[in-house]
Amino acid sequence: MPLGRGGGEGRPPAPAARRSTAPGTRCTRRRRSTTPTRSRPAFNASVTTDGAGHFTLTISDQSRGWSHTQTACLRGASLASAKVIAEAPSSSGGVLPLADFGTVNFSGSTANGASLSSFNPDAITMAGGTTKANPSGISGSGSFSVAWKHS
């Protein structure tokens, strides 16, 4: 189950593996990556669309000097939600145990150029009988954190 902001369908955050293409559509996918170096990570991510079913996901870590861009198509996408999430890893066998990640900070979260906070987002707490991780409140600038509680 996801935690953080937005709906969430319990899907793992695997940008390179999350690709959807409606049957019968023609779309090409491009991948572009740079080589990583060592230091403390600070990720930036964005998803953009042309409104006609073409999406571009870019994730980067300037502190390590790498980036990855993935393009995909989904004709008829509703374009009705935005999510900023931290969630447990999963495999074909289901959700895996949640590692103690401490606290993850999200800053400057936006949707359509406006702070995520302006959309009154729903906070989702990861639980499975016991609270696994808990999101904080969101600031006016779209910043919040998620704190690990239990595996």
Contacts in CASP RR format, 6 or more apart in sequence:
PFRMAT RR
TARGET T0000
AUTHOR 0000-0000-0000
METHOD contacts of the structure
MODEL  1
MPLGRGGGEGRPPAPAARRSTAPGTRCTRRRRSTTPTRSRPAFNASVTTD
GAGHFTLTISDQSRGWSHTQTACLRGASLASAKVIAEAPSSSGGVLPLAD
FGTVNFSGSTANGASLSSFNPDAITMAGGTTKANPSGISGSGSFSVAWKH
S
1 10 0 8 1.000
1 87 0 8 1.000
1 88 0 8 1.000
1 95 0 8 1.000
1 124 0 8 1.000
1 126 0 8 1.000
1 127 0 8 1.000
1 128 0 8 1.000
2 8 0 8 1.000
2 9 0 8 1.000
2 10 0 8 1.000
2 11 0 8 1.000
2 83 0 8 1.000
2 85 0 8 1.000
2 86 0 8 1.000
2 87 0 8 1.000
2 124 0 8 1.000
2 126 0 8 1.000
3 85 0 8 1.000
3 86 0 8 1.000
3 87 0 8 1.000
3 123 0 8 1.000
3 124 0 8 1.000
3 125 0 8 1.000
3 126 0 8 1.000
3 132 0 8 1.000
3 133 0 8 1.000
3 134 0 8 1.000
3 135 0 8 1.000
3 146 0 8 1.000
4 84 0 8 1.000
4 85 0 8 1.000
4 86 0 8 1.000
4 123 0 8 1.000
4 124 0 8 1.000
4 135 0 8 1.000
4 144 0 8 1.000
4 146 0 8 1.000
5 83 0 8 1.000
5 84 0 8 1.000
5 85 0 8 1.000
5 109 0 8 1.000
5 116 0 8 1.000
5 121 0 8 1.000
5 122 0 8 1.000
5 123 0 8 1.000
5 124 0 8 1.000
5 135 0 8 1.000
5 138 0 8 1.000
5 144 0 8 1.000
6 81 0 8 1.000
6 82 0 8 1.000
6 83 0 8 1.000
6 84 0 8 1.000
6 85 0 8 1.000
6 121 0 8 1.000
6 122 0 8 1.000
6 124 0 8 1.000
7 81 0 8 1.000
7 83 0 8 1.000
7 122 0 8 1.000
7 124 0 8 1.000
8 83 0 8 1.000
8 85 0 8 1.000
8 124 0 8 1.000
10 87 0 8 1.000
10 90 0 8 1.000
11 18 0 8 1.000
11 90 0 8 1.000
12 18 0 8 1.000
12 87 0 8 1.000
12 89 0 8 1.000
12 90 0 8 1.000
13 85 0 8 1.000
13 87 0 8 1.000
15 57 0 8 1.000
15 59 0 8 1.000
15 68 0 8 1.000
15 70 0 8 1.000
16 31 0 8 1.000
16 68 0 8 1.000
16 70 0 8 1.000
18 72 0 8 1.000
19 29 0 8 1.000
19 70 0 8 1.000
19 72 0 8 1.000
20 72 0 8 1.000
20 74 0 8 1.000
21 27 0 8 1.000
21 72 0 8 1.000
21 73 0 8 1.000
21 74 0 8 1.000
22 73 0 8 1.000
22 74 0 8 1.000
22 75 0 8 1.000
22 76 0 8 1.000
25 73 0 8 1.000
25 75 0 8 1.000
27 54 0 8 1.000
27 71 0 8 1.000
27 72 0 8 1.000
27 73 0 8 1.000
28 71 0 8 1.000
29 70 0 8 1.000
29 71 0 8 1.000
29 72 0 8 1.000
30 69 0 8 1.000
30 70 0 8 1.000
30 71 0 8 1.000
31 68 0 8 1.000
31 69 0 8 1.000
31 70 0 8 1.000
32 67 0 8 1.000
32 68 0 8 1.000
32 69 0 8 1.000
33 66 0 8 1.000
33 67 0 8 1.000
33 68 0 8 1.000
33 69 0 8 1.000
34 65 0 8 1.000
34 66 0 8 1.000
34 67 0 8 1.000
34 68 0 8 1.000
35 65 0 8 1.000
35 66 0 8 1.000
36 61 0 8 1.000
36 64 0 8 1.000
36 65 0 8 1.000
36 66 0 8 1.000
37 64 0 8 1.000
37 65 0 8 1.000
37 66 0 8 1.000
38 64 0 8 1.000
39 63 0 8 1.000
39 64 0 8 1.000
40 63 0 8 1.000
41 61 0 8 1.000
41 63 0 8 1.000
41 64 0 8 1.000
42 61 0 8 1.000
42 62 0 8 1.000
42 63 0 8 1.000
43 59 0 8 1.000
43 60 0 8 1.000
43 61 0 8 1.000
44 58 0 8 1.000
44 59 0 8 1.000
44 60 0 8 1.000
44 61 0 8 1.000
44 62 0 8 1.000
45 57 0 8 1.000
45 58 0 8 1.000
45 59 0 8 1.000
45 60 0 8 1.000
46 57 0 8 1.000
46 58 0 8 1.000
47 55 0 8 1.000
47 56 0 8 1.000
47 57 0 8 1.000
48 55 0 8 1.000
48 56 0 8 1.000
48 58 0 8 1.000
49 55 0 8 1.000
49 56 0 8 1.000
49 77 0 8 1.000
49 79 0 8 1.000
51 77 0 8 1.000
51 79 0 8 1.000
52 75 0 8 1.000
53 73 0 8 1.000
53 74 0 8 1.000
53 75 0 8 1.000
53 76 0 8 1.000
53 77 0 8 1.000
54 71 0 8 1.000
54 72 0 8 1.000
54 73 0 8 1.000
55 71 0 8 1.000
55 72 0 8 1.000
55 73 0 8 1.000
55 74 0 8 1.000
55 77 0 8 1.000
56 69 0 8 1.000
56 70 0 8 1.000
56 71 0 8 1.000
57 69 0 8 1.000
57 70 0 8 1.000
57 71 0 8 1.000
57 72 0 8 1.000
58 67 0 8 1.000
58 68 0 8 1.000
58 69 0 8 1.000
58 70 0 8 1.000
59 67 0 8 1.000
59 68 0 8 1.000
60 66 0 8 1.000
60 67 0 8 1.000
60 68 0 8 1.000
61 67 0 8 1.000
82 111 0 8 1.000
82 112 0 8 1.000
82 116 0 8 1.000
82 119 0 8 1.000
84 106 0 8 1.000
84 109 0 8 1.000
84 116 0 8 1.000
84 144 0 8 1.000
86 101 0 8 1.000
86 104 0 8 1.000
86 106 0 8 1.000
86 133 0 8 1.000
86 146 0 8 1.000
87 126 0 8 1.000
88 95 0 8 1.000
88 96 0 8 1.000
88 97 0 8 1.000
88 98 0 8 1.000
88 126 0 8 1.000
88 132 0 8 1.000
89 95 0 8 1.000
89 96 0 8 1.000
90 96 0 8 1.000
97 151 0 8 1.000
98 126 0 8 1.000
98 132 0 8 1.000
98 133 0 8 1.000
98 148 0 8 1.000
98 150 0 8 1.000
98 151 0 8 1.000
99 148 0 8 1.000
99 151 0 8 1.000
100 148 0 8 1.000
100 151 0 8 1.000
101 133 0 8 1.000
101 148 0 8 1.000
102 147 0 8 1.000
102 148 0 8 1.000
103 145 0 8 1.000
103 146 0 8 1.000
103 147 0 8 1.000
103 148 0 8 1.000
104 145 0 8 1.000
104 146 0 8 1.000
105 143 0 8 1.000
105 144 0 8 1.000
105 145 0 8 1.000
106 142 0 8 1.000
106 143 0 8 1.000
106 144 0 8 1.000
106 145 0 8 1.000
106 146 0 8 1.000
107 141 0 8 1.000
107 142 0 8 1.000
107 143 0 8 1.000
108 115 0 8 1.000
108 116 0 8 1.000
108 141 0 8 1.000
108 142 0 8 1.000
108 143 0 8 1.000
109 115 0 8 1.000
109 116 0 8 1.000
109 117 0 8 1.000
109 138 0 8 1.000
109 142 0 8 1.000
109 143 0 8 1.000
109 144 0 8 1.000
110 116 0 8 1.000
110 142 0 8 1.000
111 119 0 8 1.000
115 140 0 8 1.000
115 141 0 8 1.000
115 142 0 8 1.000
116 138 0 8 1.000
116 142 0 8 1.000
117 138 0 8 1.000
117 139 0 8 1.000
117 140 0 8 1.000
117 141 0 8 1.000
117 142 0 8 1.000
118 140 0 8 1.000
121 138 0 8 1.000
123 135 0 8 1.000
123 137 0 8 1.000
123 138 0 8 1.000
123 144 0 8 1.000
124 135 0 8 1.000
125 131 0 8 1.000
125 133 0 8 1.000
125 134 0 8 1.000
125 135 0 8 1.000
126 132 0 8 1.000
126 133 0 8 1.000
126 134 0 8 1.000
130 149 0 8 1.000
130 150 0 8 1.000
131 149 0 8 1.000
131 150 0 8 1.000
132 148 0 8 1.000
132 149 0 8 1.000
132 150 0 8 1.000
132 151 0 8 1.000
133 146 0 8 1.000
133 147 0 8 1.000
133 148 0 8 1.000
133 149 0 8 1.000
134 146 0 8 1.000
134 147 0 8 1.000
134 149 0 8 1.000
135 144 0 8 1.000
135 145 0 8 1.000
135 146 0 8 1.000
135 147 0 8 1.000
136 144 0 8 1.000
136 145 0 8 1.000
136 146 0 8 1.000
136 147 0 8 1.000
137 144 0 8 1.000
138 144 0 8 1.000
END
